[in-house]
Amino acid sequence: MRLGQLIDDPEFRLRLLVDPGDARAIELGRVFTTDQPVPERYLSGGELVLTGLLFHSGDAAESVRFVDSAAAGGAVAIGAGMDHFGAVPDHFVDACARAGMALFAVPADVSFGDLTQAFIHAAQRQAEQVHAALDRSRKLLAALAEGRALDEIAASVVAATGIGCQLITAAGKRVAAVGLATTDNQLDEIAAAARTTRSFPLAVAGGTLVPVGSRRNLASAWYLFLGAVPAAIGRDAWDAYDEFIAITTLVRARESDVARLVDADGDAAVAAMVGGDGALGPGSVVVVRGRDPRVLRGLVRDGLVSLARVTVGVDTGDVIAHVPGGAVAAACAELRRHLERVAPIVDGRIRIGVSDPSPAEGVGGAVRAARLAADLGDGDSVSMHTAAELSSARALFAYVPDRVREDFVARVLGPVIEHDQRSGAELVATLRVFLATGGSWVRTADELHLHPNSVRYRIGKAAELSGRDLADNRARVDVSLALELL
């Protein structure tokens, strides 16, 4: 029992005279009533000492001796009766203040026996609560061992407390929801509050938010949202939800081991898809690019969780997802909103690129198209573009199978590339600059720090090897496309 529970009981009308600091939070181990002038030998520590001051003659030294003796015995608070002197003597109050001992006055018509009974009843209630909590914990752990979902476990807690709940991620994914509905706007409000506050429980969106486990990585943190404001949640309900939070933390730890295996499989599947393997079947490709792909991977997986058979992996710094079926537009709109909620705590901008639906044999091209779309990212914290927005020849060739691309490059530039590999003449690099400057000999020479005659020789040699007259616009288009595909 805490001292505040006793002092704040209106039945006893107790008055706190000395508060050494947060007196109401002092935990009482037992109640001991005495009128011994030196009570130390009767104490074992943690006691609330009740005294009628009947031993006291009115000498201030007696107050100091009694209080110091009680403190030496480990007492945490003193309740002094008012009937002997009509009031608690000032020198007794001063002695408690000097010793840092909490002191309250007990009215003459309040029995020490009633105070003791109140403590005993509180201790019994606490023991019953502990027993109930242990029983509840056993049931929750049993449910977890049986493989029941968090929704089912949460349902038992909601039934016991009458307070609905949602288990949500920092990005607003609903992991479990029982007896409580939230709108997307409420989730936006909750996500914003979660990333900006350090003090919990937090009143937000008409309910109460508390963290689940560590918030070391804010982007991947989980939270419990309760359908009642903090003041309306009783101690028993808090105890029940504390146990649910502990169970959820265990589930997260267990699932993190599984996630590592899933990540490894996803990386392998995506690497094969990037190479043109169509084993994942037809579908669309989503590329998400940001500063830390390890963080983004989990966020993308959560954001696309509503879709069946989504494969997510990381390749050369990009998070890549293969989305089967035709629901990619709605899913990506939800993914974008999901990522916008955590964008302020993810270092750097997030860019999303989405391919058109592709047959299995064209997934390699779909990856390239999605990457090109991600390149279009604008200044928004989270930008999303689709392959349909691309209009360059490079985008067109993104969907061409690798074998065809490689064959085109070999036919147009094969001899030039081979000559460079043998001689180091840098004909390909000269071609790039020459075409990028609109065929200007002088500007090409300036950029490459060459004499214009050297540029003319290199371009002439490239034309000779490729068999294409670079004065002809159609030949220039072929060479430009081949250079893009290198």
N, C-alpha and C positions, 0 to 999 in steps of 0.2 A: 504494500500500500504506500502511496505517496502522501507526504505531509499535506499537500494541497487538497487532497480529497477530504481530509479530516477538517481542515480549516474552513473550506468552502461549504461544508454541510450546514445548511441553515438551522438545523435542529439544535446545534451546539453553540452558535453565536460566538465562536472563538475569534480572538483579535490578535493578529500578528504584531508583536512589539519589536522584534529584532529579526531582520532578514540579512544574513551574511552574503546573500547572492543566490537567487533562484531557489529560495527556501521551499517553495511549493513542489519542486521536483525531487526533494530529498526522499529517498526510499527508506521506509521504516522496517527494521528487522523484527522487532518485538516491542511491546509496551511494558514498562516497569514502573510501578508506583512505590514511592519511598518518601519518608521524612527523616532519613538518616542524614546527618550533617555532612558526612563524607561517604558518598555512595559508590566510590570507584570499585571496591572489592566485590560488589554485587552485579557488576556489569560485564558483559562479554563483547560488546561492540554492536553498533547499529540500533541502539535502543532509543525510543522516545521515553524520556523520564518525566513522570507526572509527580508533582509535589505540592502539598498544601502549605508548605513553609511553616509547619507547626514547630519544627526544631528551632526556628529563627527568633532571636531576641530583638532584632532590629539593628544589630551592629553590621555595618557595611562589610567588615572583614569576613563575617560569616557568609555573605553572598559570594564573595570572591572564592572562599574555600570550597563551597558547595559546587559552584560552576566549574572551577578548575578541576575538581575531583571527578565530576561527571564527564568532562572532556577527556581526562586522562583515561577513563574507563571505556571510552569509545562511543559515548552517547552522541546522537546526531541532532537532537532537538530536546527542548524542555518545555513542558506545559505547567504553568504556575497558577495555583488556585488563588482567587481574590478574597476568599472569606476571612482569612486570618488577619490581614492588614486592611481589608476593604479595597485594596488595589495592589498591584505588583509593585514593590518598592523600587524607586528610581535606581538605587545602588545595585539592585539585582539585575535590572535592565542593563546598567552600565557594565556590570561584570560579564554578562552574556555577549554584549557588543565587543568588548575587548578580547574575549576568547573566541569570537567568530561562531558563536552558538546560536542557532535559531531558537526564538522564544515566543510563546504565545500565552495570552491570558485566558484562564478558564473561569467563566462566571460562577458565582457562589452556588447557584441552583443547578449546576451541571455536575452530574456524578462522574467521578473517575471511572467507575465501573461501566457506565454507558459508553464512555470513550473507548475503553478496552474492548467491549463487546463489538463496537463498530469496527475496530481493527480486526478482530477475530472473524467477523462476517466477511470483511473485505478479503482477508487471506483465504477464506474458504471459497469465495467466488473466484479468486485468482487461480486457486488450485483446480477448480472445476473447469475454468477456461483453458488452463494448460492441458488438462486431460482431454477436453474436447478438441483442442488444437492438435494434440498428438494423434487422436483418433482420426481427425480429418486428414492429417498428413499421411497416415498409414493408408487411408483410402485413396488419396491422390496418387501416392507412389504405387499402390497396387494397380490403379487404372493405367498409370504410365507403363508399368511392367507388362500389362496385358496388351499394350500397343494401341490403346485408345487415343484418338486424335485430341488435340488441344481444345477443339470446339466442345467435345464431350466432357472433358475435364472442367472447362469453364462453365458449362451448363450446370454442373453440380454445385459450383461455388455461387453462381447466380441464384440458384434455387434456395441456397442456405441464407443468402444475404438480402435477396430482393432487389439487388442493384445490378443492372445490366452492364456489360463490359465489351470492349473491343481491344484486341491485341493488334497493334499496328506497327509498321516500320517507320523509320524517319522519312521515307519517301511516300508514305501514305498507303502502302499495301496492307489490306486487312488479312492478317494471319488467322484470326479467329474472331467471331462476333456472335454474341448471345444476348438477346433481350435488349439490344441497343442498335439503332440505325444512325448513320452519319451521312451527310451530303458531301459532295466533292469540295464545296466551299468550306465546310467545317474541317475537312481534312487539311485543306490549305492553311486554315487558321491554326490548327493543331501543330502542323509541321513547322510553321513559322515560329510559334511559341517554343517548341521543343529545342530548336537550334539556337535560340537567343537567351534562354534562361538557364540559371545554374541552381535555382532553388525549387525544390519539390517537397510535397505535392503542389501542383499548379492548377489554379482554377482557370479553365479556358473552354470556350465553345459550349458553355452551359454544363460542363462536367468537370472532372478532375483527371489530371494527367500525372503519371508516375513512371520513371524509367524502369526497364527490366534489365537487370545486369549492368555491365559496364557501358559507359558512354565515351570510352577512350577514342573510338572512331565514330564521330557523330553521324556520318553518312550511313552507317550500317547499324545504328542503334535501334532497339525495339522499345516500345512504350505500351503501357496499359492505360486505356481511357475508360473511366467509370462514369456512368450515367447519373451522377449526383455531385453537387458541389462539396468541397471538403468538409464544411461544417455539418453537413447532413449525413456523413458517414461515421457510424459508431465504431467503438473500439473492436467489437467482435467482427464487424465487416472488414476492418483493416487487417485484423489477424488472419482472416480467411484469405484475403487477397494477397497478403504477404506470403502465405504458403503457396498460392497459385504462382506468384512471381518466382519463387524458388524452384518450383516444378518446371516452369517455362525456361528458366536459366539452364536447368539440366537438359531439357530437350534441345536447346540451341547448341550446347556443348556437344551433344551426341550427333546432331545434324551437321555440325561443322566438319566432323571426320568424314561423313558421307559426301559432303560437298567437295572435299579435296579429291575424292575419287571421281566424282562427276566432272569436275573441272578438267582432270587429266584426260578423261574420255572425250569431253567436248573439244579440247585443244587438238586431239588427234583427228577427230572427225572434221573439224574446220580446216585443218591443214590439208587433209585429203581433198576437201571441197575446193579450196583455193587452187589446188593443182588440177582441177577439172574432174575429180571423181564424183560421179552422180549417185553414189550409194544412198544419200539422204533423200533422193527422190525429187520430184518437181516442187517448186515453191519460190518464195521471194527471199532475198538476202537483205539483212539490216546491218549496217556498219555504224558503230558508235565510237567516236574518237574523243579522247580527253587526255588529261595529263597522267592519270594513274589508271591504267587498264585493269589492275587487280581490284580496285574499288568498283569501277564501272561494271565489271563482269557480274558481280552479285546484284547490282542495281538493275541491270538489263534483264537478268534471269527473273528477278522478282517482277519487273514491269511487264514481262511477257508471260507470266505464269498462267494466265487464264487460257492460253492457247496450248493445245495438246501437242506433244512430240516436238517442242522447240529445242533446237540444239544450239548451245552457246559456247564459244571458245575465244581464245585470244591468238591473233596472228600478226606478227611484226607491229605490235603496239596498238592494233585495232581490236575492239571487241566485235565479233562477227556472229550473227545469229541467222540460222536457217529456219524460216517460218513456212511450214507446209500449208497448203490450202489457200483460200482466197480472202481471208479476213485480215490481211496485213494492214490495210489503211486504218481501220478502227483500232487495231492493236497498237500501232505506232503512235496514234494520237494519244492513247492512254499512256504509252511509254514516255512520250514527251512531257506530259503533265507530271508524271511520276518523277522524272529527272529534274524538272523545274523546281520541285519542292526541296531538293537537296543541292541544287546548283550553287547557292551561296556558300556552302561549306565544302564544295569540291573545287580544288585548286585549278583555276583555268576554265575556259569555255568548253562546252560539250557540243559536238557536231554529229548529226545523225544523217546518214544517207540510206535511201531505200531503193532497191532495184524493182524493175517490173517482174511479174511472175515469169518463171523460167522453167523449161522442161529439164529433166534430170541431166541430160547431156550438156546443157548450157549453163550450169551453175557456176562454172569458173568465170564465164563472162558476166554473170549476175553479180559476182563479188566485185569485179572490176568496175562495173557500172555503179554499184552502191558506194564504192570508194570515191569515184569521181563525183557523185552527188554530195558526199560528205565534204569534199573539197570546196563546195560552193558555200560552206558555212559563213554566215554573216556575223554582225557584231552582237547578236543576242546571246544571252548567257547559255541558252539551249536553242540551237537552230536545227531545222529538219528540212531536207530537200529530197526530191525523188528523181529517179533516172529520167522521168518524163520531162523534167525541166532542162535536161542536157540537150544541146543542139549541135555540138561539134562533131566532126568526123571521128575524133578520138572516142566519143561516146558511142557512136555507131559501131566502131570496131571492138568495143568492149564486149559485145555479145557474140562476136565471131569466135568459133572454137580455136583453141591454142594452135592446133595443127595448121589451120588455114592462115592464121596470123604469121606463124613462123615461116610458112612457105612463101607468103607474100614478101616478107622482109628479105628472105634469101634470094628471091628472084630479082628484086629491085636493087638491093645493096650488097648481096652476098660477095661478089668479087671485090667491092670496095672495102668491106670489113676484113676480108682475108688479107688484102694488101696492107691495111693498117696493122694487122696482127704480125705480119712478117717484117715490116719496115718501120713501124712507128711513125708513119707519115702524117697522121692525124687528119686524114681526108674527111672522115665522118664529122669530126668536130668543126672543120671548116665549112662543110655543107650546112650544118645547123645554123651557124652564124650568118652565112651567106643568104640563106632563105629567110631567116628571121629579120634581116635588114632589107628585105625586098630586092635582093640581088645587087646590092651596092658593093662595088669592089673597094671603094675608099673606106666606107664604114666598117666593112669586114676586116680590112687591113688594120684599121685603128683599134678595133676591139681585140684582135689577136696579136697586135704589135708586130705585124709583118709588113714587108714591102708589097705594094699592090701587084707587082709582077709575080711574087710568090703565091698570092691568092689566085691569080689567073692560072698559074701552073697547076695548083692543087685542084681547082674546080674543073679545069680541063682534063686532068688525070681521072677524077671521079666520073666525069661524063664518059670518058673513053672506057673505063672499066665497067660502068653500069649499062653502057649502050644507050643512054638517054641524053638528049639534047636539052640542057637546062635553060636554053632560051625559049623552049616550048612550054607553055603554061600547063598542058596536060602532064608533061614529064615532071614538071616541078611538083604538081599535086601528088603524083605517085611517090616521089622521093620524100616529100613532107610527111605523107602518111606512114611510110616505112620508118622514118626517123621517130615519129610519135610512138610506133609500136615496139621500138627497140627496148 
